[in-house]
Amino acid sequence: MTSRSQRWILPSILLAEVAVAVADEATVTVSMSGLLLIGPLVAAHCLLSPRLTALAAAAALALAVLSLVTPDGSGLSTVPDHLIRVLLVATSGLWAVLTARTYQEHQIAVTRLARLAETTQRAISPPMPAELGGLNLAARTRSATPGARLGGDLHEAIATPTGLRLIVGDAKGHGIDALSHAAAVLAAFRRSALTAPDLTCLARQLDTRLAGELGEEDFVTVLLAEFGRDHVTLVNCGHPPPIRVGATLDTLVLRRPSPPLGLSPDPYPQRVRLLPTDRLLLYTDGLTEARTPGGAFFRLDERLHAALAAPTLDQALDELLDALDEHTDGPVADDDLTLVLAQAAPSPLPTLPSPLSAPVPDDRRHPVRRRP
């Protein structure tokens, strides 16, 4: 409830209590003073502060006590029912104040935990830099856990002597359990990304380091990418295939898929050419499994292509999220979502061909499946 709407609650409660007291004085045969206990209860239900709830309780108790005075002012009424009603009003007021105080303490604890979770998530997966290792980068994350950034998705980029290495992954499940598995993968990636000779070896090292962290039914899908001057090398372990954004949308599907980490992966590398104008979208299944209220999946079509062709990478991801929200009729997710968009950074000087490197063709043995 907003603070603006709460401003009217206490005055409304006090006016209602006065109205009950006046009606009680005007009624001879029926006592209505017992209705005064409703005021403090409404104040606590509407999440007013303990101080305001106590004010409503004090006003109700004062009006209940005044109702004991006889109409001629000669003294207190001796009717036991009136005394019982005063006791009920006092008890309900005390209960309402204690309830408001408990709720306030609970809200303070929840706020502290939310801040701790936010700090933990940022420590585990800090924001991706806008430029690293000769690439422009942009990333967006959403958690399926309401009101939190906690989730099983992960992403990280590390510049190495062989080129920028990037990981995008998705741990099975949601919330704290998935977060712990994602944190284990990220820790292993940060330890091994600089020293692993290639992505195949890196994927095997991640699986080995993760063996003691996962249960029998747990797994983590990952996509590893290493960017060269005019190409990208991919290793996919059970993850949704990346999309190359150029004149068309090209879904880069491997002919030899590998199981996820934790399920005996068999990684296989694939090289794909990337022009300076091409962009590469890496994502989790929160994108492809997003549905309309009627159950229709999000399509990788011309609208996605138009969004990803926006002038900047950040604008492209913002437009993609807008399209996704329109498709799902609101930013409500059934699964965690991570989007990473990469493109070669403009070179200030013309790049001369290196005598030590030859152009890298697309892997003809494992052709890319193109989607319109």
C-alpha positions as CSV (number, residue, x, y, z in Angstrom):
1,M,0.0,0.0,0.0
2,T,1.4,3.4,-1.0
3,S,2.1,6.1,1.6
4,R,-0.3,8.4,-0.2
5,S,-3.3,6.1,0.3
6,Q,-2.2,5.5,3.9
7,R,-2.6,9.2,4.8
8,W,-6.3,8.8,4.7
9,I,-6.6,5.6,6.7
10,L,-6.0,7.0,10.2
11,P,-8.4,10.0,9.8
12,S,-11.0,7.6,8.4
13,I,-10.6,5.3,11.3
14,L,-10.8,8.1,13.9
15,L,-14.0,9.5,12.2
16,A,-15.5,6.0,12.2
17,E,-14.8,5.6,15.9
18,V,-16.4,8.9,16.7
19,A,-19.4,7.9,14.6
20,V,-19.7,4.7,16.5
21,A,-19.5,6.5,19.9
22,V,-22.2,9.0,18.8
23,A,-24.4,6.2,17.6
24,D,-23.9,4.4,20.9
25,E,-25.0,7.5,22.8
26,A,-28.1,7.9,20.6
27,T,-29.1,4.2,21.0
28,V,-30.8,3.4,24.2
29,T,-31.6,-0.3,23.9
30,V,-28.4,-1.5,22.1
31,S,-24.8,-0.7,23.0
32,M,-22.5,-0.2,20.0
33,S,-19.3,0.5,21.9
34,G,-18.0,-3.0,21.1
35,L,-17.6,-1.9,17.5
36,L,-14.8,0.4,18.5
37,L,-12.4,-2.6,18.6
38,I,-12.6,-2.6,14.8
39,G,-10.6,0.6,14.4
40,P,-7.2,-0.6,15.8
41,L,-7.6,-3.9,13.9
42,V,-8.1,-2.0,10.6
43,A,-5.1,0.1,11.3
44,A,-2.9,-3.0,11.8
45,H,-4.4,-4.7,8.7
46,C,-3.6,-1.6,6.6
47,L,0.0,-1.8,7.7
48,L,0.1,1.5,9.6
49,S,3.1,2.1,11.8
50,P,2.9,1.0,15.5
51,R,2.7,4.7,16.5
52,L,-0.3,5.4,14.3
53,T,-1.9,2.1,15.3
54,A,-1.5,3.0,19.0
55,L,-3.2,6.4,18.3
56,A,-6.2,4.6,16.8
57,A,-6.3,2.2,19.7
58,A,-6.0,5.0,22.3
59,A,-8.9,6.9,20.6
60,A,-11.1,3.8,20.6
61,L,-10.4,3.1,24.3
62,A,-11.1,6.7,25.3
63,L,-14.4,6.7,23.4
64,A,-15.3,3.3,25.0
65,V,-14.6,4.7,28.5
66,L,-16.7,7.8,27.8
67,S,-19.6,5.5,26.8
68,L,-19.6,4.3,30.5
69,V,-20.7,7.7,31.7
70,T,-24.4,8.1,32.3
71,P,-26.3,10.6,30.2
72,D,-26.8,13.0,33.2
73,G,-23.1,12.9,34.1
74,S,-23.8,11.7,37.6
75,G,-21.2,8.9,37.4
76,L,-20.2,5.6,35.8
77,S,-22.7,3.1,34.6
78,T,-22.7,-0.1,36.6
79,V,-23.8,-2.3,33.7
80,P,-21.2,-5.1,33.5
81,D,-21.6,-5.5,29.7
82,H,-20.2,-2.0,29.2
83,L,-17.1,-2.9,31.3
84,I,-16.6,-6.0,29.3
85,R,-16.8,-4.1,26.0
86,V,-14.2,-1.6,27.3
87,L,-11.9,-4.5,28.2
88,L,-12.4,-6.0,24.7
89,V,-11.5,-2.7,23.0
90,A,-8.4,-2.3,25.2
91,T,-7.3,-5.9,24.4
92,S,-7.9,-5.6,20.7
93,G,-6.0,-2.3,20.7
94,L,-3.0,-3.8,22.4
95,W,-3.0,-6.8,20.0
96,A,-3.2,-4.5,17.0
97,V,-0.2,-2.4,18.3
98,L,1.8,-5.6,18.8
99,T,0.9,-6.9,15.4
100,A,2.0,-3.6,13.8
101,R,5.3,-3.7,15.6
102,T,5.9,-7.3,14.6
103,Y,5.2,-6.5,11.0
104,Q,7.5,-3.5,11.1
105,E,10.3,-5.6,12.4
106,H,9.6,-8.2,9.8
107,Q,9.8,-5.6,7.0
108,I,13.1,-4.3,8.3
109,A,14.5,-7.9,8.3
110,V,13.2,-8.5,4.8
111,T,14.7,-5.3,3.6
112,R,18.1,-6.2,5.0
113,L,17.9,-9.7,3.5
114,A,17.0,-8.2,0.1
115,R,20.0,-5.9,0.3
116,L,22.2,-8.8,1.3
117,A,20.9,-10.9,-1.6
118,E,21.5,-8.0,-4.0
119,T,25.0,-7.5,-2.8
120,T,25.7,-11.3,-3.0
121,Q,24.3,-11.5,-6.5
122,R,26.5,-8.6,-7.7
123,A,29.5,-10.1,-6.0
124,I,28.9,-13.4,-7.7
125,S,28.0,-12.0,-11.1
126,P,29.1,-8.3,-11.4
127,P,27.8,-6.1,-14.2
128,M,29.5,-6.8,-17.5
129,P,31.8,-4.1,-18.8
130,A,30.8,-2.1,-21.8
131,E,34.1,-2.9,-23.6
132,L,36.5,-5.7,-22.9
133,G,39.1,-7.5,-25.0
134,G,38.3,-5.6,-28.2
135,L,34.5,-6.3,-27.9
136,N,31.6,-4.1,-27.0
137,L,29.3,-5.9,-24.6
138,A,25.8,-5.5,-23.1
139,A,23.9,-7.8,-20.7
140,R,20.5,-8.0,-19.1
141,T,19.3,-10.4,-16.4
142,R,15.9,-11.1,-14.9
143,S,15.0,-13.6,-12.2
144,A,12.0,-15.8,-12.0
145,T,12.0,-15.3,-8.3
146,P,9.5,-12.4,-7.6
147,G,11.2,-9.3,-6.3
148,A,14.7,-10.6,-6.5
149,R,17.7,-10.9,-8.7
150,L,18.5,-14.3,-7.4
151,G,18.5,-17.1,-9.9
152,G,20.4,-19.9,-11.7
153,D,21.5,-17.9,-14.7
154,L,25.2,-16.9,-15.0
155,H,27.4,-14.9,-17.3
156,E,31.0,-13.7,-17.2
157,A,33.7,-12.4,-19.6
158,I,37.4,-12.7,-19.1
159,A,40.1,-11.3,-21.4
160,T,42.8,-14.0,-22.1
161,P,45.9,-14.1,-24.3
162,T,44.0,-16.1,-26.9
163,G,41.1,-13.8,-26.9
164,L,38.0,-12.8,-24.9
165,R,36.4,-15.8,-23.3
166,L,32.7,-15.6,-22.4
167,I,30.4,-18.0,-20.6
168,V,26.6,-17.9,-20.3
169,G,24.9,-20.7,-18.3
170,D,21.7,-21.8,-16.7
171,A,21.6,-24.0,-13.5
172,K,18.7,-26.3,-13.1
173,G,16.0,-24.9,-10.8
174,H,15.4,-21.4,-9.3
175,G,16.3,-19.4,-6.2
176,I,19.0,-20.2,-3.7
177,D,19.8,-23.8,-4.8
178,A,20.3,-22.7,-8.4
179,L,22.3,-19.7,-7.3
180,S,24.7,-21.9,-5.4
181,H,25.3,-24.0,-8.5
182,A,25.7,-20.9,-10.7
183,A,28.2,-19.5,-8.2
184,A,30.2,-22.8,-8.3
185,V,30.4,-22.6,-12.2
186,L,31.5,-19.0,-12.1
187,A,34.2,-19.7,-9.6
188,A,35.5,-22.6,-11.6
189,F,35.4,-20.5,-14.8
190,R,37.3,-17.6,-13.2
191,R,40.0,-20.1,-12.0
192,S,40.4,-21.9,-15.3
193,A,39.6,-19.5,-18.1
194,L,43.1,-17.9,-18.2
195,T,45.0,-21.2,-18.2
196,A,42.9,-23.7,-20.1
197,P,44.5,-24.2,-23.6
198,D,41.1,-24.3,-25.4
199,L,37.4,-24.3,-24.8
200,T,37.0,-28.0,-24.9
201,C,39.5,-28.4,-22.1
202,L,37.9,-25.6,-20.3
203,A,34.5,-27.3,-20.4
204,R,35.9,-30.5,-19.1
205,Q,37.7,-28.6,-16.3
206,L,34.4,-26.9,-15.3
207,D,32.6,-30.3,-15.2
208,T,35.4,-31.8,-13.0
209,R,35.4,-28.9,-10.6
210,L,31.6,-29.1,-10.4
211,A,31.4,-32.8,-9.7
212,G,31.4,-32.3,-5.9
213,E,28.8,-29.5,-6.0
214,L,25.9,-31.1,-8.0
215,G,23.5,-33.8,-6.9
216,E,22.6,-36.8,-9.0
217,E,19.8,-34.9,-10.8
218,D,21.4,-31.5,-11.0
219,F,23.0,-30.1,-14.1
220,V,24.1,-26.7,-15.6
221,T,23.9,-25.9,-19.2
222,V,26.7,-23.6,-20.5
223,L,27.8,-21.9,-23.7
224,L,31.4,-21.0,-24.0
225,A,32.7,-18.5,-26.6
226,E,36.2,-17.4,-27.5
227,F,36.4,-14.4,-29.8
228,G,39.2,-14.1,-32.4
229,R,39.9,-11.3,-34.8
230,D,37.2,-12.3,-37.4
231,H,35.6,-15.4,-35.8
232,V,34.2,-16.9,-32.7
233,T,34.8,-20.4,-31.4
234,L,31.9,-22.0,-29.6
235,V,31.5,-24.9,-27.2
236,N,27.9,-25.7,-26.3
237,C,27.0,-28.1,-23.4
238,G,23.2,-28.4,-23.5
239,H,22.6,-24.7,-23.8
240,P,20.3,-22.8,-26.3
241,P,22.3,-22.0,-29.5
242,P,23.6,-18.4,-29.9
243,I,22.2,-16.2,-32.6
244,R,24.4,-14.3,-35.1
245,V,22.9,-11.0,-36.0
246,G,23.8,-9.8,-39.5
247,A,21.8,-9.4,-42.7
248,T,19.8,-12.2,-41.3
249,L,19.4,-14.1,-38.0
250,D,21.5,-17.2,-38.0
251,T,20.9,-19.7,-35.2
252,L,24.3,-21.4,-34.6
253,V,23.3,-25.0,-34.0
254,L,26.0,-27.7,-33.4
255,R,25.7,-31.0,-35.3
256,R,27.4,-32.7,-32.3
257,P,25.5,-31.5,-29.2
258,S,27.0,-32.1,-25.8
259,P,25.1,-32.9,-22.5
260,P,25.2,-30.2,-19.8
261,L,27.8,-30.1,-17.1
262,G,27.1,-32.7,-14.5
263,L,25.7,-35.2,-17.1
264,S,29.0,-36.4,-18.6
265,P,29.5,-33.7,-21.3
266,D,31.3,-34.4,-24.5
267,P,32.3,-30.9,-25.7
268,Y,33.1,-30.2,-29.3
269,P,34.3,-26.8,-30.7
270,Q,33.0,-25.0,-33.7
271,R,34.4,-21.9,-35.4
272,V,32.1,-19.4,-37.0
273,R,33.0,-16.3,-38.9
274,L,32.0,-12.9,-37.5
275,L,32.1,-9.8,-39.6
276,P,32.8,-6.5,-37.8
277,T,29.2,-5.5,-38.3
278,D,27.9,-8.8,-36.9
279,R,26.5,-9.2,-33.4
280,L,26.3,-12.3,-31.4
281,L,23.4,-12.9,-28.9
282,L,23.9,-15.4,-26.1
283,Y,20.9,-16.1,-24.0
284,T,19.2,-18.5,-21.6
285,D,15.9,-20.4,-22.3
286,G,13.9,-17.6,-20.5
287,L,13.9,-16.0,-24.0
288,T,12.7,-18.9,-26.1
289,E,10.3,-20.3,-23.5
290,A,8.5,-17.0,-22.9
291,R,4.9,-17.5,-23.7
292,T,1.8,-15.4,-24.3
293,P,-1.2,-15.9,-21.9
294,G,-2.5,-18.3,-24.5
295,G,0.7,-20.4,-24.5
296,A,2.4,-19.3,-27.7
297,F,6.2,-19.2,-27.6
298,F,8.3,-16.1,-28.4
299,R,9.4,-16.3,-32.0
300,L,12.9,-15.5,-33.3
301,D,11.6,-13.6,-36.3
302,E,11.9,-10.2,-38.0
303,R,10.8,-8.3,-34.9
304,L,13.7,-9.8,-33.0
305,H,16.0,-9.0,-35.9
306,A,14.9,-5.4,-35.9
307,A,15.3,-5.1,-32.1
308,L,18.9,-6.5,-32.2
309,A,19.8,-4.2,-35.1
310,A,19.3,-1.0,-32.9
311,P,22.1,1.6,-33.0
312,T,23.7,0.5,-29.7
313,L,23.9,-2.8,-27.9
314,D,22.1,-1.4,-24.9
315,Q,19.3,-0.1,-27.0
316,A,19.1,-3.5,-28.8
317,L,18.6,-5.4,-25.5
318,D,16.1,-2.8,-24.2
319,E,14.0,-3.2,-27.4
320,L,14.3,-6.9,-27.1
321,L,13.0,-6.8,-23.5
322,D,10.1,-4.5,-24.6
323,A,9.2,-7.0,-27.3
324,L,9.3,-9.8,-24.8
325,D,7.1,-8.0,-22.3
326,E,4.6,-7.2,-25.0
327,H,4.6,-10.9,-26.0
328,T,4.0,-12.1,-22.5
329,D,1.6,-9.3,-21.6
330,G,3.9,-8.0,-18.9
331,P,7.3,-8.6,-17.3
332,V,6.3,-11.8,-15.6
333,A,8.8,-14.7,-16.1
334,D,8.4,-18.4,-15.6
335,D,12.1,-18.8,-15.9
336,D,15.3,-16.8,-15.3
337,L,16.4,-14.8,-18.3
338,T,19.9,-13.7,-19.3
339,L,20.8,-11.8,-22.5
340,V,24.4,-11.0,-23.6
341,L,25.1,-9.2,-26.8
342,A,28.6,-8.9,-28.2
343,Q,30.1,-7.0,-31.2
344,A,33.6,-6.2,-32.3
345,A,34.6,-2.8,-31.0
346,P,35.6,-0.2,-33.7
347,S,39.3,-0.2,-34.3
348,P,40.9,3.3,-34.3
349,L,43.5,2.1,-36.8
350,P,43.0,-0.2,-39.9
351,T,43.7,-3.8,-39.1
352,L,46.5,-5.3,-41.2
353,P,46.4,-8.9,-42.1
354,S,48.7,-11.0,-39.9
355,P,51.1,-13.4,-41.7
356,L,50.6,-15.8,-38.8
357,S,46.8,-16.2,-39.2
358,A,44.6,-17.1,-42.1
359,P,41.0,-16.3,-42.6
360,V,38.7,-18.6,-40.6
361,P,35.9,-20.1,-42.7
362,D,32.6,-21.3,-41.3
363,D,32.8,-24.9,-40.2
364,R,31.5,-26.6,-43.3
365,R,31.3,-30.0,-41.5
366,H,28.7,-28.5,-39.1
367,P,26.8,-25.9,-41.1
368,V,24.9,-23.1,-39.4
369,R,21.1,-23.5,-39.6
370,R,19.7,-20.1,-40.7
371,R,16.4,-18.9,-39.5
372,P,14.5,-16.1,-41.3
